[in-house]
Amino acid sequence: MKLGFWLKVRPLVGRLPSIMRSSLGLRLALVICSFARSACGGDWPQFLGPERNGSCSGAELNASWPKEGPAVVWKTKVGEGFGGPVIATNRLVIFERSGDKEILEALDAQSGKRLWSFDYPCHYTDDFGRGNGPRATPAIKDGKVFTFGAEGTLHCLDFSNGKKIWAVDTQKQFAPAKGFFGVACSPLVEGDKVLMNIGGRDGAGIVAFSAKDGHVVWKATDDEASYSSPTVANIRDKRYALFLTRNFLIGLDPEKGNVFFQFPWQPAIHASVSAATPLVIDDMVFISASYGAGAALLRIGEKAPEKIWSGDDILSNHYATSVHHQGYLYGFDGRQEQGCNLRCVELKTGKIRWSEDHFGAGTIMLANGQLLILTEKGELICAPATAEGFKPKARAQILPFNVRAYPAIADRFLYARGPDTLVCVDLRKRP
């Protein structure tokens, strides 16, 4: 339940007798508070966290670690892959590749103990030698977990025991192009549907599947898929699903699949990928990619999106989605292989407030006003999100080199994945 629901039902509550208003109002308040609590600190159930924006506002973290770094609670070996861990109700799932199988494993989030595993055959081979593991991060919702493998198999499993509920071979059903690095869309569960960036033929660019049994609910567009995962948001009292495809930012109705707009947005060269997720701030959407596409801030209205600013020398995200805090964007500018710059950019103007040039690539998250940066070299950095400059408070080497997956934060513990290791570190603030 979201705040928008309360705004809709509040007038109806006002018409009820006073004793009923009091009882119903209390129940609604408790439900809303419960939602807020779960959205802020308890779980990290999908790619980019509870609100799919890389942020968690309720987790007050310890920003001053000892010299040796934050305490490691547990670590364990895992197979290869670039999908991040996700956590719900103290249970973590991780998606990986071992031999000729893709595997989903569930672990106890406090101890790292393995609870169940599910596997199926996979023969994906990366054409560029960048790893054969899955790229997509799973999603947990309503007692189910959803995964999207490197060859395009979408699975729904029972979250309690790992038993398969249904599966769809999207390659066989929709015949999308192979892409440079397999498929990588992290499932987005919206209500009773799973929304996916498929890039299939015959109007199956974007597809909504039933979360219950996997049947196709609706299809939309003919555009190829990018490596970006979608998001959803309420903008000007309308619900949008936002997809960055190969050639467009597409806004559509997540319920019926009706396309509201298609905003042209693509890299200048074919040999490219767009991987960052659209970031929604009020009635604005920030989109970004490398390979000459650059970054843009758009205002969403009744007609076509209005461009507020754009440029290729501001905050061009290669694969890590930027975060927003109090009117400023924080993220990586530039290509991973060429050495990224870590930057702070004023949201409404695109003005660069500070830049740590040649910082290197990584992922960035926001937790209660603190930036948590995990570099590709495995270093975790904590710094306040401020436009006054990059001022790290703590740094620690928590993983070996070659880290690409997004970490997760749940109950003030950070879970991060390296090439073959999953680690849990304690970021709780001490009295």
N, C-alpha and C positions, 0 to 999 in steps of 0.2 A: 504494500500500500504506500502511495506517495502523497505528498502534500496536495497535489492537484485533486486527488480524490476527496480530501477533506473540504476543499474549496467548493466542490460540486455538491456535497451532501449537507453542508452547513445550513443553507437556506431551508432544506427540508426538515432538518432537526429543529429549526426555530418554530415550525408550525405544530410541533408535538406538545402535549401537555407537559407542564413543568417537571413533574416527577419522572416522566419518560425521558425528557430532555436531559435531566441530570444523570440518569442511569446510562443512556445511550452515549452521552457526551463523555462520560468517564471511560466507557469501554473503548470508544474511538480514540480517546487520548492515549490509553494504554497501548492500543495497537500501533498508533503512530510512533509513540516513544520506543516501542519494541523494534519497529522497522529502523528508526534512526540509530538505535544502539547496534543492531546487526550490521547496518550499512557502514558504520564508522570504525568498529574495532574488532569484531568477533571473527568474521570470515573474510576470505579472499577467494570467492567461488568461480571467478572467470578471468579471462585475459584483461589486464589493466585494472583489476580490482572491482569492488562492489558497484561503483558508478561508471566503470569502464573509461576512466579518465586518468588512471595512474595515481590517484590520490586517496588518502584516508585521513579524515579530519579528526577522528576521535582517539588516535593512538599517540599518547605523549611518550616520546622515546628518550632514552638516555643518549645525550649528545657528547658525553665526555667519557671515552673509554680508557681503560688502562693501556699502557704501552704495547702490550701483547694483543690488544684488540678485545672486542666483546667476547663473552664466554661462549664457547661452542658447546651446545647441548648434546648434539649427536651429528654424526655424518655417516653416509652409507654409499656404496657403489651403485651406479645406475648405468643403463645403456645409453647409446648416443641419441641425440635429438636436440632441438632448439625450443621446444615447447616448455613453458614455465610450469612450476607447481601451482596447484590450486587447493584451497582448504575450505571445508565446511564441517561444522559440528565436531571439531577436533580430529578430523580425518583428512589426510592429504592424499591426492592422487597425482601421479607423474606418468607421462606418456613417453615411451622410449623404443629403441630398436636394438635387438640383440640377434645376431645371425640373420636368419631369413624370417624373422617374426617381428611384428609390432606388438608392443606389450603395454598394457595399462596396469599399474600397480597402485594399491591403496596401502597407506602406512598410517600408523598412529602418529599424530602430529607432535605429541609430547616426547615419545620415546624413539621414533623411527622404526618401530617393529612392523614388519610386513603383515598385513591382514588378509589380502586376497590379490590375485592377479588374473588377468585375462589376456589371451594372445590369439593372433591369427596370422596366416602367411603374408609376407610382404616381399616383393622382389624389386623394389625401387632402387635404382642406381643413379647417383648424382652425376650429371654429365661434366661437371666442373671440379669434381673431387672435394666438394665442400661438406661431405657427410651424407649418409643415407638415412638418417633418422627423421622422424616426423617433425614438422615445423610448427604445427598448430598447438595452442594451449587448450586443454579440455575446459568444459563448462559444467558446473554442478547446479541443478535446479530441481526442486520438488522430488527429491529422492532418486533422481536419475543423474547420470554423468554422460556427457556427449563428447566424442572425439572425432577428429578428421585426419585420416592418415595421409602419408605422402603420395600414395597412389589414388587418393580421392574416395576412400571408403569412409562413410559416415556411420558411426556406431552410437547406439543408445544402450547403456548398461544400467542395471540395478545398482545404485550407489552403496547399498548395504552389503552386497555379496559378490558383485562383479558378474552376475549372470546377464547374458545378452538378452535384450528385449527386442531389438530390431537392428537391421543394418541396411544401408543403401550404397550400392556401387555407383557413384556419380559418374565415373569415367564411362562405364558401360551404358548408363541410362541417358547421359547428356552429351557425351563425346566432346568435352572441352579440349582446348589446345594443351599440350604437355607443360608448357612454361619452362623457364630456365632452371628452377629448383623444385620441381614437383608442385604440390599445392600446399597452401599455408594459411587458409582462412580459419581463424579460431571461432568455433560456433558461438552464435549469439542467440540465447533463448529469450524470447519475448512472448509472455503469456503462454499460450499452448502451442507455440510455433518455434521452430529452429530456423533462423535466417542465415543463409550462406551465400558467399561470393563464389559462384560456381564457374561462370564463364562458358556455359554450355551453348549448344546450338538450338535453333528453333525456339527462340524466345526464352531460353533458360540461362540468361546471364546471371540473374539473381533468383534464388529459389527459396521458398518457405516450405518446410516440411512439418508435418504433424509431430509434435513431441511425443504423442501417445503411441503411434504405430509407424511413423516414417513416410506416410503417403504424402504426395505433393499437394499442398494447399493452394499455392499460386506460383506463377512464374512471371518474370518481368525482364525486359531489355534483351538486346542481342550482343552486348558488349563483353569482351574478354575479361577474365578476372585479373586483378592485380594481386599483390601479396599483402594488401591491407585488409584488416578485419573490420567489420562494420560496428556501428554504435547506434543507440536509440536515444531520443530526447524529446521533451516537450518544448516546443518553440512557438511562442505567440498562441498558446492554447490549442496547438495542433501537435499530434504525435508524429514524429519523423523517424524513419530508419535511414541512416546515412551510410552510403557505400562509396568508397573510392575504387572505381574499376580501372581498367586499362586506359580509358580515354576521358572519363567523366567523374565528377562528384555527382552522385545521384541521390536525390531525396524522394522517398516514397512512403506510402501508407503501409505500416507493418501488418495491419490487419487484413487488407485486401490486395495489396501489391500495386495500387494505383500510383503511377509516377507523378510526383509534384513538379520536379524540375530535373534537368540534366545540365550541369555546368561544365563546359569543356575544361579538362585539366589532364595534361599528359606530359611525360618527359620528351625532350627534343629528339632522342634517339630510340630506336627499337630495342637495342640491347640494354634494357634498363628494367628496374623494378620500382614499384611504389609500395611502401610497406607500412608507413605510419597511419594510425587510425585518426579519422576526423575528430577534432576536439571542440566540443560545444561549450560556449560561455554565453549565458543569457540567450539573446537572439542572434548570436554570431557563431560562425564556424571557422576554425583555423584548419587549413589543409597544408600539407607540406610533402615534398619529395625531392630527391636528388636528380642528377642527369639532366639538368637544365630546366626542370619544372619550377623549382623554387618554392616559395611559401606565399600564402594569401590569406587575408582575413575577409570573410564574406558576411554580410548581413542578410538574414533570411526574412523575407516578407511575403506578401500575397502573390507577387509576381516572381520574376527571375531573381536569383541572388544578386545583391549589390556588392561590388568589390570595394572594400574600404582601402586596402593597400595590398601590394604584392611586390615580389622581387626575388631574385636568385642569389642575392648576396646578404641575406638577412638571417634566416633560420631554416635552411633546407635540410630536413630530416631524411637521413638515408634509411634507417630501419626503426629507430627508437622514437616513439611518440613523445612530444613535448608535454609539459605540465603547465598549469596556470595557477597563479597565486596573487591575489590582490592587485590585479591590473597589469601583471607582467607574465610573460612566457619564459620558461626555462627549458633548454634543450640543446641538442647537438646539431651543429651546422656543418655540412660537407660530407664527402664520401668517406666511408669507413677505411678503405684501403689507402686513402690519401692523407689521413690524419684529420680528425674532426676538431672543430672549435666548440667549446662549451660556452653558451651564451645566455644572457638575459636580454629580453626584447620587450619594449613597451607595447602592450597589447593594441591599443587603439591607433598608434601611429606607425608601428614597425621600426621605431628608433632603437638602435642597439645601445643598451645601457652599459654593459660590460661584456668582454670576450676573453676567455682563456684560450688563446690560439695554440693549435697543435696539441690539444689536450688528449686526443685519442677518442675512440668510440666506446660506447657503453649504453646502459639504460639509466633512466632517471625516473624517480618517483617522488611524491610529496606526502609527508606524514606530519600533520599538525604544525605546519609552517617550516618544516625542515626538509631540505633536499636530501634524498638518499640516492647516491650514484654508485652503480656497480660497473666498473670499467671492464673492458675485454681482458685486461691483465689480471682480473680477479680481485682488485682492490675495492673495498667498500669505503665510501667517503660520506660523511655527514656534514652538511653546511646549512646555515640559515638561508631561507629563500628571501633575499633582499636585493633591491636594485642598487645598493651601495657598493657592491663588489662581491667577488667570490672569496669567502672567508671560511675555509673548512675548520670545523671544530674537532674532528676526529677522523682518523684513517686507519685501515687495517687490511691486511692480506688475508682473505677468507677462502679463496679458491685458487687453483693453478691458472695459468694463462688460457686464452681462447674461450672466454665466457661470452655467450650471446643471448641466452634465455633471460626473460624477465624474472626477477625474484617475486616473492609474495610476502605480505605482512599479515599476520593474524595474531591477535592478543599480544601484540608487541614483541613477537618473535619474527625474525626474518628467515625465510627459506630460499636458498639460492642454489642454482644448478650450474655445474661446470661441465667439462667434456665427459667425465665419467663419475662425477661425485655430486651428491646432494647433501647440503649442510644446513643445519638449523642453528642460528645464533640468537642469543638473548639480548634484546635491546630494551628491556624494561628499565624504567627510571627508578632508581633506588631512593629510599627516604634520606 
